[in-house]
Amino acid sequence: MLVSQLCQIKDTIEHGRVIVATQKIQPGPLGLVVFREDALLAIPTTRTPEDLSGPVPDILEAGPQLWTDWFYYSQKSEEVKSRILQMYVEMDCAPAVVLKQYLERHKKTRDEEKSQDVAPDDSILNNIEEFVRFAMVIRFNTVELCPPSDDGTGPGYDYGHGLFENACKMSHSCKPNCIWKTTQDGKAKEIRAIRTIEKGEELTVDYVGNVLGPIPERREELLVTKGFLCNCDRCSAQDGDDTRRFMCSQSPTTGCPGVHFLDQPLLTSEPTLLQCTHCGVQPPDSYTFTALKKEEQLTTEIQEVDEAADELGIENLSSRIEQLSPPHDLHRLAEKCYGLQGELYSKLGDHRASAQAFAKQINCRIAILGDDFKSQQTAFLCEKLGDELCHVNVEEAEEAYRRSVRSLQVMRGGVQDPYSKCALNKLLAIQSRLVSDGDLLPHQKDFDGISKLPGGPPRTDCPCALCGNPGKATNLSGEHLVFCCDDHRQLHTTRVHELAIEEEK
């Protein structure tokens, strides 16, 4: 069954009903919407002004959101209810079994009391099979509905969560080829390709948003919440966990530049360091024990620092944050250490140190996930890097903002998206400063190249004057300029006009 001209639903032995590409999908520099879908059922967060479900029955006091879910489901037509109940579920999973037993006990008690009064929980206790199935549909298929704020500086209004009949059939991957974004009105999802997808390839998204979590943690979360063991390329890799790498055990004596990746496919598996990627040495058990112990201690320290920062303020934890030392510059914990240090130095006004920390954090993410993987978090970090570099090296700030814009355009679209527009506005502002005050702006040469993407910017003879993407030439006010799209040409034209008015004043 066609979902759009680009994809269709297909039955498979391994994953059941999935969505596959009907042709080769190439998102290009401006991204591509594969399909858009309105929510079959949109549900507000319980006890918000939009929640009209009323008092929560005693039997659901521990889980009030489920009552809100059931209330809005009950308002739907029988045809829509039927479609909802046909979504993927695991009725023999532990949560379903426990919930059913719990409700049956309450129903037995109610029947024994022989009360004639109509109670709020009657709609549940008189329809236990339907309620349990619906609860499992919610458990396995629901997705959040939280678009960006209108100014693009962070998450916007929380519209709750929803069920999507087609989008829920997309497979999971810890390195997906698509993302889904919530429309600004909170009523629909837009599925966008973030890399080339071959004809017949499954469309995948990340269910849990934890791409830098270690393999056993990601797998356990998916097993508990979604009922399956992830076997994506990253989780089933034979060369170890790409988020957990340690210096070669011989490095202190030989200077070996290689690393040991950790092999631990499940939480119950014995963690093992693999042989060095450079010299091939197998680390002794004592080295493995010490390395994993330090990893555990650092994990605990980062968690404690995070919690304390929320309560005390990050600037009051400077000594602890500065002492954070990861087992390797490209270990997943390094990304967290550099992030905390970048936030600390930014708060203290040390823009040099903050920019250096954020640059290390970005490089760590790219080393783990690959420079071909579009990540919204990495794009936001490039924006943060640009914010700090504005005080240190403006040319590098421009490139950091360009990187953010290029990534966000693929993932979220152009100027209509608040996140993209926010990054574009920062880029326009810094380019305006370069035109009007270029010789007076900070340019600390030791920061040259800090914003460079591994492999360099997009290869093109005609880079867009705004974002650096491939463009086509045009003539504007007698200048030979290049833009990748009409939106960027219009933004540039408007900004030039504003600058001219400012100069006349």
Secondary structure, DSSP 4 states (H G I P E B T S, - for coil): -EEETTEEEEEETTTEEEEEESS-B---TT-EEEEEEE-SEEEPPTTSTT----SPPGGGTT-HHHHHHHHHHHTS-HHHHHHHHTS---TTSHHHHHHHHHHHHHHHHHHHHT--S--TTHHHHTTHHHHHHHHHHHHHH-EE--PBPTTSSSB-----EEE-TTGGGSEE-SS-SEEEEE-TTSSEEEEEE-S-B-TTPBPEE-SSS-TTS-HHHHHHHHHHHHSS---STTTT-TT-EEEEEEE-TTHHHH----EEEEE-SSTTSPPEEPPPTTT-PPPPHHHHHHHHHHHHHHHHHHHHHHHHHHHH-GGGGHHHHHT---SSTTSHHHHHHHHHHHHHHHHHT-HHHHHHHHHHHHHHHHHHH-TT---HHHHHHHHHHHHHHTTTBHHHHHHHHHHHHHHHHHHH-STTSHHHHHHHHHHHHHHHHHHHHGGGS-B-GGGTTTTPPTT-SPP-SSB-TTT-SB-EEEEETTEEEEESSHHHHHHHHHHHHHHHHHHH-
